[in-house]
Amino acid sequence: MAPLTTEHRDRVVALLAGLDLPDLPAPDDLVTVGDARVALDLAWRELLTSASHRVEPDHLVLLSQVRDLDQALEREALRHRDTALDRVGDALDLVAGCRTGEELLGAAARAINELGFDRGIVSRLEDSAWVAEQVYVDRDADWAREILAAGGANPPLLDGRLPETEMVRRRVGIVVRDVQHRAADLHRAIAESSRSRSYTAAPLVIGDRVVGFLHADLYYQRRDPDEFDRRMLTAYATGLSQVTGRLAALDRLNAIAAGLGQLGNLATAPGFGSSLPAGGPTKLGDATKLGEPSRLGEPRYGETLLTGPHGETLTRREVDVLRLLAAGETNQRIARKLVVSEGTVKSHVKNILRKLGAPNRVAAARIWLDRER
């Protein structure tokens, strides 16, 4: 529901104060256009009831004022809804130009503010664990970092207890109210650090899989998200999912293009084809005999594979992981760069250590760096 403007709130408060009627809401409870219209409806009914017993001279004037103000609020609510699609478009414009996953994460959280929310969280799913990746808090970057730290520590599992499980099962957005009184079945750390009263959330879906969540609330506006807010966040999540999917596809195409470029280099390299020495390399690990060293320290074709002391050859994906590992990247950052889950990266690292006979990541990285000299 649309937030109540200061002008309309002052008009409603002034009108209600002059009526001296029972059961009307307190001024502090008038937060949204819906709150104000409910109060005016109560006032209208009370005035009609009073007029049915005894018509006072000011009854018609007051009824006319209530009607006019209610119509003004209705127009405000319609205007708010009419501009909602524009706000979703503005939010998607902020993320459309992102070229890396890290850039997209930051922009995605900030863009939630463009929708009219005060705070936003972008999360990912990792082996059924809900992990906060980026938090945006309007006016308070320090608070955003505090919430992010809380969300990243001991992430909860979606075991059916959390309402977010419903988003994974049904691919729908949710609205959760009364957060502080039901923190036991929510993400306790985020609930406590954010002090949120209520929130709405929507799933990020790529293909047929939920890969993450968007969360948003209206903390500073002091109102609960409603069905309209849920639908608006869901529309943004749908667009963001498409942007994320396209970015992942581009990363994969770039990797394919790089491989094709290496193949083209091989086709023109000395020693290719008829000039290949008789007998050739006997295994992929001997492929360094092919061609000339590439420029800028890039691996020669065939050098992208690496064979360990026991004859086990790394796959091309394992080489990608090893190269990034040697560059000092964490599992999380490797997962983002290769557009895979962190669990997949951990599995690759385990295989790399086994195949290379390396006791740890540092030793594996040294093997790669020594090879690249």
N, C-alpha and C positions, 0 to 999 in steps of 0.2 A: 504494500500500500504506500501511496505517496506520503512523504514527510509533510508535516504541517508547517507552512511558512510562518514567520513571525507576525506578519500582517494579519493573516487569517486567524492565527491563534489569539492575538489581541482582540480581534473583533468578536470571536466566539466567547472569550472570557468575559468581556464587557457585557455582552448580551445576557449570558447566563447569570452574571452577578446581579443584574437588574431584575431578574425574574423571581428570585427568592423562592425557588421550588425545591421540594425534597428529592433525594436520590440522584442528584446530578453529580457527575464526576468532578473531582478536584482539578484545578487548573494544571497542576503538575502531571496529571494523567492524560492530558491532551497532547499526544506526540505525533500522531498520524492524522491524515485526512479522515480515515475511517473512524478514529476515536472521536473526532469533532462531529462527524455526521451522526454517530450514535447518540452523542449528547444532545444534539439539536433535535433528533427524533424524539428523545425522551421529553424535551422541553415542549415540542409540538403537541405530544399526547397530553401532557399535563395542562397546557393552555386550552386545548379542546375540551378536556374534562371540566375545567373550571368554567369555561364559557357555557357549557351545557346546563350548569346550575344557575349561573348568574353572569350575564354579559356585562363586562366592564368596558368603559370607553376605550381603554388602551389595548383591549384584547386583539382587535383586528390589526392594530398597528404592530403589536408584538408578533402576531402570527405572520404578518407580511415580512417582517424583518427576519424571522427564522427561515421562512421559505426562500427569501432572496439570498441569504447567507449560505443555505444548503445548496442552492443552485450554483453559487460561485465555487463552492468546494467540489461539487460534481465536475465542473469544468476543469478545475485544477487537477483532479484525479485523471480525467481523460487526457489532459495535456501531458501529464507525467507518463502515461502509458504510450502516448503517441511518440514520445521522444526516446522510449526505451530501446527500440531497434537502432536508433542513431547511436546510442551509448554502446550497444553491443558492437556496432561497426567501428566506433572509435577505439574500443578495447582491442579488437582484432587487428586494427591498423598498427597498433603498437608492437604486436608480435610478428606481423607478416614479414617484416624485413630482416628478422633474425637469421644469422648464418651459422651459429653454433648452438649446441645444447645448453651451454652455460649462459649464453646471452638470452636464449629463449626463456630459461627459468626465471631470471630476474625480471624480464619484461612481462612475463605471464602473471607474476604476483602483483606487480605495480598496476597492470591493466585492470585488475579486479576493482581498484579504486575508481576507474573510469565508469564502472557500472553503477556507482553510487554507494558502494559499500565502504566501510571505514577500514576494515582489515581483511587481508587475504592470505591464504596459505596454499602453496602448491606442494603436493606430496607424491611419492611414487610407491608402488607395491613391489616388495622384494621377498619372494618366497613366502607370501601371505603376511608379511610384516608391513605395517603402515609406517613409512619413514618420511618425516617432513624434510623438504628440500629447500624451500624458500618461503620467507614470511615478509609481508609488507604491512606496516602499521602507519597509517596516515598520522603525521606530526611527531612520530616517536620511533626513530631508527633503533635506539638502544633497547626499547621494549621488543621490537621485532627480533633482534638478536637473542634476547632472553627466551622468547617463545620458541625460536628455532632450535636453540640449545636443548630446551626441554623436550621438543618433539623428536630430536635426533637421538636422545639417550633412551635406551631400553624401549625401542619401538614395540607397540603391542601387536599381537597376532589377530587377524580377523577370524576369530573362532566361533562366530555366531552371536557372541555376547554384545559386540559393538554394533550400533546402528549402521555404521559404514558397511557392514557385511551385506546389507540389503542392496547397496549400490552395486556391489560385485555380482550379486545373484540376479538382479532385475535390470541392471544398467539404467537406473533412474536416480534423479536427485532426491534429496531429503531435506526436511526442516526439523531441527532438534531444539526443543525448548527446555527451560528450567534446568540449565546445565549444572549450576552449582549445587543443586539438590540431588542430582543423579550422577555425580562424577564417577561413581563406582563402575558404571557400565559404559563409560566413555573413555577417551584418551585422557587419563587422569592428569598426566604431566602438563599437557596443553591446556586442559580445562583450568587447572590451578594457576598456571603462569599467565594465561590470557585474561582470567577473570570474566570470561564471556558468559552472558546470560542466556544467549540462544544463538543459533547459527543455521545457515543453509549450506549444503554441499552438493557437488555434482561429480560424476565419474568422468575420467579421461579414457576414452575407448579407442584403441587402434586395432583395426581388423575386427576380430571377435573377442578381444581380450581387454579387460580393464587394466590399464597400466599405472593409473594414479588417480588422485582426487584434487578437486578444488574446494576449499572451504572459505566462507566469508561471513562476516557479521556486521552489525550496525551499532557497535559499542558506544561511540560518541553520540549517535543520534538517539540513543536510549529507547530503541524500539525493536520488536521482534521481527525477523524476516517472515514474510508470508508466502503464499503460493505464487504470487506474481514474481517475487524476488527469486524463488526457486527456479521458476521457468526461465527467468532472464540469465541466471548463472548457468543453467543447463545449456542454453543457446550458445553462450560464450564458450563453455567447455567443449561443445560439439565442434565449433570452429577452431578452437585451439588444438583439439585432437587431430584435425585435418592438417593444420600447420606442422604439428609435431611429426605426423606420418610422412609428410612431404620432405621434411628436413632429414628424417632417417633414410628415406629412399635416396635422396641426393648423396648422403654419405656413402651408401652402398654403391651407387653408380660411380662416385669418384674413386672408390676402391677398385671397382672393375676397370675403370678407365686407366688407372695406374698400372694394373696388371697387363692390359692390352698394350700400353706404352712400352712396358718391358719386353713384351713379345715382339713388338715392332723393332726394338733395339736389337733383339737377338737375330732377327731375320736379316739385318744389314751388317751384323758384326762379323769381323774376320773369324774364320774357323767354323762358320755355320754351313750346313748343307754338305756339298761335295768335298769341302776342305776339312771336314771333321776327321780327326786322326783315326786311323784304323783301330777298331776295338772300342774306341770311345770310352767314356766313363762307365764304370761297371755298376755304380749306384748313384742315387741322387746326391749323396754327400760329396761325390767326386765331381759334381757339375761345375765347380769353380774353374775347371780346366777350359770351359767354354768361353769364347769371346774375350774382349778386352775390359779392363776396369772401367766402370761407368764414371761419369763426372759427378762432382759435388758430393762424393762419398756415398752415392746411392748404390745399393747392391746390384751386382750383375744378375742377369737372368739365370735362374737356377740357384743363386746364392740365397734366395728368400727361404729356402729350405735348409735345415741344419740337422745333422746326424750326430747322435750322442755316442759315447764310448762303447755302448752295447749294440750299436747298429740300428737303434730306433730313431726314425726321422720325425722331426716336428712338422705338424701340418702348417699350412700357410696362416691359419688363424692363430695358432700357437706362436708363430714367428711374429705376427702383429702384436700379440700380447707381450712377448719378450722384448721387442723393440721399445714399446712404451714403458715397460717395467725398467729397462735400462736407462730410460730418460728420466727416471725418478717419479713416475706417475703412480698414484695410489690405485687400488682396485676400483674404487668408486669412479675416479676420473677415467680410467681405462674403459670401464663399462659405458660411460657416457660417450667417449670418443668412438667406440666400436658399435654403439647402439645395441648393447646386450645387457643382461642382468649382471649384477655384481656376483651372484652365485656362479654364473657361467665363467666369469673371469677367474674366480677362485679355483674352479675345476681345471681351467686351462693352466694356471700357475702350478697346480699340483702335478699335472701331466708333464709340464716342462721340467720341473725339478727331477722327476723320476727319469725322464728320457736322457737328460744331460748328466745325471748322476750328481746333481748339485745339492748341497745340504740346505741351502736357503736361497732367498731371493737375491741377496747381494752376490753370492757366488754365481748364480745364473746370469745376472747382469754383467758380471766381469767376463764371463765366457763370451757373451755377445759383443762387448766392447773390444775385447782382445781380437775377436774375429774381424771387426770392422776397421782395425788399424791398417 
